Amino acid sequence: MVRNSLDPSASPLDHYGGELRCYREAAELTQRELGAIISYTGSLIGQIETARKVPTFRFSECVDAALGTGGALTRLTDLVLRSELPAWFRQIAELEARATEIYVFQAQLVHGLLQTEGYARAVLGVMDGNDLERRVAARLARQRILVKEHPPVLWVVLDEAVLHREIGGAEVMRVQLAHLLGFLDNPRVNVQVLPFSVGAHAGLPGSFDMFRFASDPAIVYSDDYDTAHPSANPQAVEARSLRYDHLQAAALSLRDSAELIQRVMEDRYGQCSGADGSPLA
């Protein structure tokens, strides 16, 4: 058997692979034997050990439990998945992870923190199918901030056009809109819709995010095709805060927004169902 060489210093993914191999060999298990214990293939374990596949949190949790690592690999997974984000976006992911409050206006798409796997795959696959699964996994990993012990408060205002723009097909949109409805009773994740009837509004210049922190100055962020533009300039923050106040005032209430989302889901995308497939009231 040829043993593939590893350079754990090459990247966080290589480091993870090296640690996985060390823990597995210390337990005197082959890749196939470990795979049988955790219900994964030995081939997949080999690919992760040699940095050809990105580990998921579920995989890491299973290995940690099987090998008694004390959660070491699970803790590494955040670093690995963040390293898979585009270099220009990593700073934004760090801001999301540190923020106590996040305010979002999106005119084109469901925000990445609220995207389903199918929706994210359709968005990220436009014009670039390279390493798609790795990029989707990295995007979805950002959403773990919403279920951590002290999650941020997330306010999202979506232009109504986001609901009507069919991305990934009708089934993907049904699941995505059902996912948004699932946050209705979560006081820390709030989704409002800016209806077409508003006409001209404060968000016409484009989408933006705003981050507030426990002790650091607030930061506003906007992006274009492949760059990010964060700013802590007080005038910029004040201007975006004012725009956001006007957007929230013009948007539908949380419950009225949910009713519109459900109506669009039924009218445009067919049977109205929850994320688990059960009918929604």
VOBA-1610 file (N, C-alpha, C; in pm, whole numbers, padded with zeros to 5 digits, always signed):
BEGIN
Met+00085-00119+00000Met+00000+00000+00000Met+00088+00124+00000Val+00060+00217-00093Val+00138+00340-00102Val+00083+00440-00002Arg+00170+00493+00080Arg+00129+00591+00182Arg+00150+00730+00126Asn+00041+00805+00109Asn+00051+00941+00056Asn+00116+01032+00160Ser+00211+01112+00114Ser+00277+01205+00205Ser+00186+01324+00234Leu+00203+01382+00351Leu+00123+01496+00392Leu+00214+01611+00433Asp+00167+01733+00407Asp+00235+01852+00457Asp+00134+01930+00539Pro+00123+01902+00668Pro+00020+01966+00750Pro+00029+02118+00754Ser+00144+02173+00716Ser+00158+02319+00719Ser+00108+02386+00592Ala+00068+02307+00493Ala+00031+02364+00364Ala-00097+02445+00370Ser-00194+02404+00453Ser-00322+02474+00462Ser-00398+02418+00582Pro-00503+02487+00628Pro-00585+02431+00736Pro-00642+02294+00699Leu-00677+02274+00571Leu-00731+02145+00529Leu-00625+02036+00539Asp-00501+02066+00500Asp-00392+01970+00514Asp-00363+01941+00661His-00369+02044+00744His-00347+02025+00887His-00453+01933+00946Tyr-00578+01954+00907Tyr-00685+01867+00954Tyr-00658+01723+00911Gly-00620+01704+00785Gly-00592+01570+00736Gly-00481+01502+00814Gly-00377+01578+00846Gly-00266+01524+00924Gly-00310+01483+01064Glu-00394+01567+01127Glu-00443+01534+01262Glu-00532+01411+01259Leu-00619+01403+01157Leu-00706+01287+01145Leu-00623+01159+01132Arg-00520+01164+01048Arg-00436+01044+01031Arg-00367+01007+01162Cys-00315+01108+01232Cys-00245+01080+01359Cys-00338+01014+01460Tyr-00460+01069+01474Tyr-00555+01011+01569Tyr-00595+00870+01528Arg-00616+00849+01398Arg-00657+00717+01351Arg-00547+00614+01374Glu-00423+00650+01341Glu-00313+00556+01358Glu-00283+00529+01504Ala-00303+00631+01589Ala-00284+00609+01733Ala-00385+00509+01787Ala-00503+00505+01723Ala-00605+00408+01763Ala-00585+00273+01696Glu-00479+00264+01613Glu-00445+00140+01542Glu-00561+00091+01455Leu-00619+00186+01380Leu-00729+00155+01289Leu-00688+00188+01146Thr-00731+00106+01052Thr-00715+00142+00910Thr-00825+00239+00873Gln-00811+00297+00756Gln-00916+00387+00708Gln-01048+00314+00696Arg-01043+00191+00645Arg-01167+00113+00629Arg-01229+00079+00764Glu-01146+00045+00862Glu-01199+00010+00994Glu-01264+00130+01062Leu-01200+00246+01052Leu-01259+00366+01110Leu-01390+00399+01038Gly-01389+00387+00906Gly-01510+00414+00829Gly-01625+00326+00871Ala-01597+00198+00898Ala-01703+00107+00940Ala-01762+00148+01075Ile-01678+00203+01162Ile-01724+00245+01295Ile-01816+00367+01285Ile-01783+00460+01196Ile-01858+00586+01191Ile-01954+00594+01073Ser-01969+00485+01000Ser-02062+00476+00886Ser-02025+00569+00771Tyr-01895+00580+00745Tyr-01844+00647+00626Tyr-01751+00549+00555Thr-01722+00575+00428Thr-01633+00484+00356Thr-01488+00511+00392Gly-01407+00408+00384Gly-01263+00425+00404Gly-01205+00516+00298Ser-01262+00511+00178Ser-01215+00598+00070Ser-01232+00745+00105Leu-01347+00780+00163Leu-01369+00919+00202Leu-01269+00962+00307Ile-01244+00875+00404Ile-01147+00909+00508Ile-01009+00932+00447Gly-00973+00850+00350Gly-00845+00870+00282Gly-00840+01002+00208Gln-00950+01040+00144Gln-00954+01167+00071Gln-00945+01286+00166Ile-01007+01276+00283Ile-00998+01385+00380Ile-00857+01392+00439Glu-00798+01277+00465Glu-00662+01275+00520Glu-00561+01338+00423Thr-00586+01328+00295Thr-00493+01382+00194Thr-00543+01513+00135Ala-00636+01580+00204Ala-00683+01715+00168Ala-00750+01721+00032Arg-00812+01611-00009Arg-00887+01612-00136Arg-01036+01630-00114Lys-01082+01614+00010Lys-01220+01638+00046Lys-01225+01722+00172Val-01330+01804+00183Val-01348+01890+00300Val-01437+01818+00401Pro-01397+01811+00527Pro-01480+01744+00628Pro-01601+01828+00664Thr-01709+01763+00695Thr-01827+01832+00748Thr-01822+01827+00900Phe-01905+01908+00965Phe-01911+01903+01110Phe-01962+01768+01158Arg-02057+01710+01086Arg-02108+01579+01127Arg-01998+01474+01122Phe-01920+01475+01015Phe-01809+01381+01005Phe-01712+01399+01122Ser-01676+01523+01149Ser-01580+01551+01256Ser-01633+01506+01391Glu-01762+01531+01416Glu-01821+01490+01543Glu-01820+01339+01558Cys-01847+01268+01447Cys-01845+01122+01452Cys-01704+01069+01481Val-01603+01126+01417Val-01466+01081+01439Val-01421+01114+01581Asp-01453+01234+01626Asp-01416+01271+01763Asp-01476+01173+01864Ala-01602+01136+01843Ala-01667+01042+01935Ala-01603+00904+01927Ala-01570+00860+01805Ala-01514+00725+01788Ala-01373+00714+01842Leu-01294+00821+01826Leu-01153+00815+01863Leu-01123+00881+01998Gly-01224+00939+02060Gly-01204+01001+02191Gly-01107+01118+02187Thr-01123+01205+02089Thr-01029+01317+02073Thr-01067+01439+02156Gly-01178+01433+02228Gly-01219+01549+02306Gly-01269+01665+02222Gly-01316+01635+02102Gly-01370+01740+02016Gly-01266+01814+01934Ala-01144+01763+01928Ala-01035+01835+01861Ala-01064+01859+01713Leu-01113+01758+01643Leu-01137+01774+01500Leu-01256+01864+01473Thr-01357+01856+01555Thr-01473+01945+01539Thr-01429+02091+01553Arg-01340+02116+01650Arg-01293+02254+01668Arg-01212+02301+01548Leu-01141+02211+01483Leu-01063+02248+01365Leu-01150+02277+01244Thr-01270+02220+01242Thr-01354+02228+01122Thr-01392+02371+01088Asp-01419+02454+01189Asp-01449+02595+01162Asp-01336+02659+01082Leu-01213+02638+01126Leu-01096+02697+01059Leu-01084+02644+00916Val-01106+02514+00899Val-01095+02453+00766Val-01199+02514+00671Leu-01323+02519+00714Leu-01429+02568+00626Leu-01414+02717+00599Arg-01368+02792+00696Arg-01347+02934+00670Arg-01236+02956+00568Ser-01136+02869+00571Ser-01026+02882+00474Ser-01072+02851+00332Glu-01186+02782+00318Glu-01239+02750+00187Glu-01317+02867+00126Leu-01347+02969+00206Leu-01413+03088+00153Leu-01317+03166+00066Pro-01368+03243-00031Pro-01279+03330-00108Pro-01199+03421-00014Ala-01075+03446-00048Ala-00987+03524+00040Ala-01049+03659+00076Trp-01114+03722-00022Trp-01170+03855+00004Trp-01289+03851+00098Phe-01351+03732+00117Phe-01471+03723+00199Phe-01441+03677+00343Arg-01321+03631+00368Arg-01293+03575+00501Arg-01310+03677+00612Gln-01276+03802+00584Gln-01292+03906+00685Gln-01440+03922+00722Ile-01528+03910+00622Ile-01671+03924+00649Ile-01721+03809+00734Ala-01675+03688+00707Ala-01713+03572+00788Ala-01669+03591+00933Glu-01553+03651+00952Glu-01506+03679+01088Glu-01593+03784+01157Leu-01637+03884+01080Leu-01726+03985+01136Leu-01859+03921+01177Glu-01912+03833+01093Glu-02036+03763+01128Glu-02019+03684+01256Ala-01905+03619+01271Ala-01881+03535+01389Ala-01868+03617+01516Arg-01820+03742+01507Arg-01797+03825+01625Arg-01914+03916+01659Ala-02001+03941+01564Ala-02105+04041+01582Ala-02210+03998+01685Thr-02264+04097+01755Thr-02378+04072+01844Thr-02509+04104+01773Glu-02502+04190+01671Glu-02620+04224+01590Glu-02576+04234+01444Ile-02657+04178+01355Ile-02629+04184+01212Ile-02755+04235+01143Tyr-02740+04338+01061Tyr-02852+04394+00986Tyr-02823+04379+00837Val-02917+04325+00764Val-02896+04292+00624Val-03007+04350+00539Phe-02971+04412+00427Phe-03068+04440+00322Phe-03021+04370+00196Gln-03109+04287+00139Gln-03076+04214+00018Gln-03181+04240-00090Ala-03133+04289-00204Ala-03223+04321-00314Ala-03227+04211-00420Gln-03128+04119-00420Gln-03117+04021-00527Gln-03139+03877-00483Leu-03085+03841-00365Leu-03078+03701-00323Leu-03115+03686-00177Val-03151+03565-00138Val-03156+03532+00004Val-03014+03542+00058His-02999+03603+00173His-02866+03621+00231His-02804+03485+00263Gly-02670+03477+00252Gly-02599+03352+00273Gly-02626+03286+00407Leu-02651+03365+00512Leu-02677+03308+00643Leu-02812+03235+00650Leu-02897+03258+00550Leu-03029+03197+00551Leu-03052+03105+00431Gln-02949+03080+00352Gln-02966+02997+00233Gln-02971+02849+00267Thr-03054+02775+00195Thr-03054+02629+00204Thr-02940+02576+00118Glu-02912+02447+00134Glu-02804+02387+00056Glu-02832+02394-00094Gly-02955+02362-00134Gly-02988+02365-00276Gly-02979+02503-00335Tyr-03027+02602-00262Tyr-03022+02740-00308Tyr-02878+02788-00318Ala-02797+02758-00216Ala-02656+02798-00217Ala-02583+02735-00335Arg-02612+02607-00362Arg-02545+02539-00474Arg-02581+02606-00607Ala-02708+02643-00623Ala-02750+02708-00747Ala-02684+02845-00763Val-02675+02920-00654Val-02613+03053-00660Val-02464+03043-00689Leu-02394+02958-00616Leu-02250+02947-00630Leu-02209+02881-00761Gly-02299+02803-00820Gly-02266+02733-00943Gly-02277+02816-01069Val-02330+02937-01059Val-02342+03023-01176Val-02203+03065-01223Met-02168+03032-01345Met-02042+03072-01409Met-01920+02999-01355Asp-01936+02919-01249Asp-01818+02853-01191Asp-01858+02728-01116Gly-01837+02611-01177Gly-01868+02486-01111Gly-01750+02422-01042Asn-01635+02489-01041Asn-01515+02432-00979Asn-01530+02423-00827Asp-01492+02308-00772Asp-01493+02287-00626Asp-01626+02330-00564Leu-01735+02303-00634Leu-01865+02353-00591Leu-01905+02299-00454Glu-01885+02170-00431Glu-01925+02112-00303Glu-01847+02173-00187Arg-01720+02201-00210Arg-01638+02263-00105Arg-01688+02404-00076Arg-01723+02478-00181Arg-01769+02616-00161Arg-01906+02619-00095Val-01992+02525-00130Val-02123+02517-00066Val-02107+02485+00083Ala-02021+02389+00115Ala-01998+02352+00255Ala-01945+02471+00335Ala-01857+02550+00274Ala-01801+02666+00343Ala-01909+02771+00368Arg-01998+02791+00271Arg-02106+02888+00290Arg-02200+02843+00400Leu-02242+02718+00398Leu-02336+02669+00499Leu-02274+02670+00639Ala-02142+02652+00646Ala-02076+02652+00777Ala-02089+02787+00847Arg-02101+02895+00771Arg-02119+03028+00831Arg-02245+03033+00917Gln-02344+02951+00883Gln-02473+02958+00951Gln-02468+02904+01093Arg-02359+02839+01130Arg-02348+02786+01266Arg-02349+02897+01371Ile-02321+03020+01331Ile-02327+03130+01429Ile-02469+03149+01481Leu-02570+03103+01405Leu-02708+03124+01445Leu-02754+03024+01551Val-02674+02919+01575Val-02712+02818+01674Val-02608+02803+01784Lys-02512+02895+01789Lys-02413+02887+01896Lys-02476+02931+02028Glu-02402+02918+02136Glu-02458+02945+02269Glu-02512+03086+02282His-02441+03184+02226His-02487+03323+02230His-02492+03376+02087Pro-02596+03343+02013Pro-02602+03384+01872Pro-02630+03533+01859Pro-02591+03591+01746Pro-02623+03731+01722Pro-02772+03747+01692Val-02820+03868+01708Val-02954+03902+01659Val-02939+03937+01511Leu-03015+03870+01427Leu-03007+03891+01283Leu-03138+03951+01232Trp-03128+04069+01170Trp-03242+04132+01104Trp-03214+04132+00954Val-03309+04079+00876Val-03293+04072+00732Val-03414+04135+00665Val-03389+04233+00578Val-03494+04290+00493Val-03466+04244+00351Leu-03561+04172+00293Leu-03549+04121+00157Leu-03642+04197+00065Asp-03592+04242-00048Asp-03681+04296-00150Asp-03773+04184-00197Glu-03897+04215-00226Glu-03992+04112-00271Glu-03942+04039-00395Ala-03859+04104-00475Ala-03805+04040-00595Ala-03729+03913-00562Val-03669+03906-00443Val-03594+03788-00402Val-03684+03665-00399Leu-03809+03684-00359Leu-03903+03572-00350Leu-03945+03521-00487His-03947+03609-00584His-03996+03574-00717His-03886+03526-00811Arg-03761+03560-00780Arg-03650+03519-00867Arg-03624+03370-00847Glu-03660+03289-00946Glu-03652+03144-00932Glu-03508+03097-00952Ile-03445+03060-00844Ile-03306+03014-00845Ile-03303+02866-00811Gly-03250+02787-00903Gly-03239+02643-00877Gly-03363+02562-00909Gly-03471+02627-00955Gly-03594+02557-00987Gly-03698+02569-00878Ala-03819+02525-00909Ala-03933+02543-00819Ala-03914+02469-00687Glu-03861+02347-00691Glu-03845+02271-00567Glu-03743+02337-00474Val-03633+02384-00530Val-03533+02455-00449Val-03596+02579-00385Met-03677+02652-00461Met-03740+02772-00407Met-03843+02738-00300Arg-03920+02628-00319Arg-04015+02588-00216Arg-03944+02562-00083Val-03835+02488-00091Val-03761+02455+00031Val-03700+02582+00091Gln-03649+02670+00005Gln-03585+02792+00055Gln-03686+02882+00125Leu-03801+02903+00064Leu-03901+02989+00126Leu-03959+02926+00252Ala-03974+02794+00254Ala-04016+02726+00376Ala-03913+02746+00487His-03787+02745+00449His-03680+02768+00546His-03692+02907+00608Leu-03722+03007+00527Leu-03740+03142+00580Leu-03859+03146+00676Leu-03967+03077+00642Leu-04084+03074+00730Leu-04052+03008+00863Gly-03957+02918+00863Gly-03922+02847+00985Gly-03864+02937+01093Phe-03825+03059+01058Phe-03767+03151+01157Phe-03871+03242+01222Leu-03998+03226+01185Leu-04100+03321+01230Leu-04107+03333+01382Asp-04090+03222+01452Asp-04100+03226+01598Asp-03964+03232+01667Asn-03861+03262+01592Asn-03726+03275+01648Asn-03698+03424+01669Pro-03695+03473+01793Pro-03678+03616+01815Pro-03541+03670+01776Arg-03445+03582+01750Arg-03311+03628+01716Arg-03286+03628+01565Val-03378+03574+01487Val-03366+03577+01341Val-03496+03633+01286Asn-03490+03751+01230Asn-03609+03824+01190Asn-03604+03857+01041Val-03708+03817+00968Val-03712+03836+00823Val-03830+03924+00786Gln-03801+04038+00723Gln-03905+04127+00673Gln-03892+04136+00521Val-04006+04157+00456Val-04008+04172+00310Val-04047+04315+00274Leu-03970+04374+00185Leu-04000+04507+00132Leu-04086+04485+00006Pro-04216+04515+00012Pro-04305+04479-00099Pro-04286+04571-00221Phe-04324+04518-00336Phe-04317+04596-00460Phe-04395+04726-00448Ser-04503+04722-00370Ser-04591+04839-00361Ser-04524+04962-00301Val-04409+04943-00235Val-04338+05057-00175Val-04286+05152-00282Gly-04252+05097-00399Gly-04195+05181-00505Gly-04052+05218-00474Ala-04016+05345-00496Ala-03880+05391-00466Ala-03855+05380-00316His-03733+05335-00280His-03704+05314-00138His-03557+05342-00109Ala-03523+05340+00019Ala-03388+05378+00064Ala-03281+05278+00023Gly-03320+05158-00021Gly-03221+05057-00058Gly-03190+05051-00206Leu-03243+05143-00285Leu-03219+05139-00429Leu-03071+05141-00468Pro-02982+05208-00392Pro-02839+05204-00430Pro-02777+05064-00422Gly-02839+04969-00350Gly-02783+04835-00347Gly-02789+04768-00210Ser-02758+04639-00209Ser-02760+04560-00086Ser-02644+04600+00006Phe-02663+04577+00136Phe-02554+04603+00231Phe-02580+04529+00360Asp-02474+04509+00437Asp-02480+04450+00572Asp-02424+04550+00672Met-02470+04538+00794Met-02417+04623+00902Met-02396+04535+01024Phe-02278+04546+01084Phe-02241+04463+01198Phe-02220+04551+01321Arg-02278+04510+01432Arg-02254+04578+01560Arg-02194+04479+01658Phe-02105+04529+01744Phe-02028+04444+01834Phe-02043+04491+01977Ala-02005+04406+02070Ala-02019+04438+02212Ala-01935+04559+02252Ser-01813+04569+02196Ser-01725+04678+02238Ser-01656+04750+02123Asp-01658+04695+02002Asp-01591+04757+01888Asp-01686+04845+01809Pro-01631+04939+01729Pro-01717+05023+01644Pro-01794+04939+01542Ala-01911+04986+01503Ala-01991+04917+01402Ala-01921+04924+01266Ile-01950+04826+01181Ile-01891+04818+01047Ile-02002+04795+00946Val-01995+04866+00833Val-02088+04842+00724Val-02012+04776+00610Tyr-02086+04699+00530Tyr-02020+04621+00425Tyr-02110+04612+00302Ser-02050+04630+00187Ser-02117+04604+00060Ser-02017+04533-00029Asp-02067+04459-00129Asp-01975+04388-00216Asp-02015+04403-00362Asp-01920+04369-00450Asp-01952+04363-00592Asp-01917+04223-00639Tyr-01874+04206-00762Tyr-01858+04072-00815Tyr-01755+03988-00740Asp-01641+04045-00704Asp-01539+03962-00641Asp-01455+04040-00540Thr-01512+04141-00479Thr-01441+04215-00375Thr-01539+04252-00264Ala-01483+04290-00149Ala-01564+04333-00036Ala-01524+04475+00003His-01619+04549+00056His-01592+04688+00093His-01643+04715+00234Pro-01570+04668+00338Pro-01610+04699+00475Pro-01559+04838+00514Ser-01633+04903+00601Ser-01592+05036+00646Ser-01642+05059+00788Ala-01553+05114+00872Ala-01590+05155+01007Ala-01602+05306+01017Asn-01599+05375+00903Asn-01611+05520+00901Asn-01744+05560+00966Pro-01740+05645+01070Pro-01863+05679+01143Pro-01971+05739+01053Gln-01929+05821+00954Gln-02028+05881+00864Gln-02096+05774+00777Ala-02016+05676+00732Ala-02072+05568+00651Ala-02169+05484+00734Val-02130+05454+00857Val-02216+05375+00945Val-02346+05450+00974Glu-02335+05579+01003Glu-02455+05658+01032Glu-02548+05663+00911Ala-02491+05679+00792Ala-02572+05688+00671Ala-02646+05556+00644Arg-02576+05443+00661Arg-02640+05314+00638Arg-02743+05284+00747Ser-02714+05325+00869Ser-02811+05305+00978Ser-02941+05377+00947Leu-02929+05499+00897Leu-03048+05577+00861Leu-03125+05509+00748Arg-03052+05462+00647Arg-03118+05390+00538Arg-03190+05266+00590Tyr-03123+05194+00681Tyr-03185+05071+00731Tyr-03311+05101+00811Asp-03308+05208+00889Asp-03429+05247+00963Asp-03545+05270+00867His-03519+05337+00757His-03624+05366+00659His-03670+05238+00589Leu-03577+05146+00561Leu-03614+05020+00499Leu-03704+04937+00591Gln-03668+04930+00719Gln-03749+04854+00813Gln-03887+04916+00830Ala-03894+05049+00828Ala-04022+05117+00842Ala-04112+05092+00721Ala-04050+05081+00602Ala-04127+05059+00480Ala-04165+04913+00459Ala-04088+04823+00520Ala-04111+04679+00501Ala-04235+04633+00577Leu-04287+04518+00537Leu-04399+04457+00607Leu-04356+04411+00746Ser-04451+04395+00836Ser-04421+04341+00967Ser-04371+04197+00953Leu-04316+04142+01061Leu-04266+04006+01055Leu-04375+03907+01014Arg-04493+03920+01073Arg-04600+03825+01042Arg-04656+03850+00902Asp-04672+03975+00863Asp-04721+04004+00728Asp-04619+03959+00624Ser-04491+03971+00657Ser-04386+03923+00567Ser-04397+03772+00548Ala-04420+03700+00660Ala-04434+03555+00651Ala-04554+03516+00566Glu-04663+03591+00579Glu-04782+03561+00498Glu-04754+03583+00350Leu-04677+03686+00317Leu-04642+03710+00177Leu-04550+03600+00125Ile-04453+03562+00205Ile-04363+03453+00164Ile-04443+03327+00137Gln-04536+03294+00226Gln-04616+03173+00208Gln-04703+03184+00083Arg-04759+03302+00060Arg-04846+03321-00057Arg-04767+03305-00187Val-04647+03363-00191Val-04563+03350-00310Val-04523+03204-00330Met-04491+03135-00222Met-04452+02995-00231Met-04566+02912-00289Glu-04688+02938-00245Glu-04803+02862-00295Glu-04834+02897-00441Asp-04833+03028-00472Asp-04874+03072-00605Asp-04771+03042-00713Arg-04644+03057-00679Arg-04539+03042-00781Arg-04474+02905-00783Tyr-04465+02841-00667Tyr-04383+02721-00659Tyr-04460+02596-00618Gly-04593+02604-00612Gly-04672+02485-00589Gly-04705+02460-00445Gln-04720+02331-00410Gln-04764+02288-00278Gln-04684+02355-00167Cys-04753+02415-00074Cys-04688+02484+00038Cys-04655+02383+00147Ser-04529+02364+00174Ser-04488+02267+00275Ser-04372+02320+00356Gly-04353+02265+00474Gly-04243+02303+00561Gly-04116+02234+00518Ala-04006+02268+00587Ala-03876+02211+00552Ala-03875+02059+00569Asp-03965+02006+00656Asp-03971+01861+00675Asp-04074+01794+00585Gly-04134+01874+00493Gly-04229+01818+00399Gly-04372+01825+00447Ser-04398+01867+00573Ser-04534+01871+00625Ser-04603+02000+00580Pro-04734+01998+00558Pro-04807+02118+00514Pro-04796+02228+00618Leu-04790+02351+00567Leu-04789+02467+00656Leu-04931+02521+00668Ala-04965+02567+00789Ala-05098+02623+00810Ala-05110+02756+00737
//
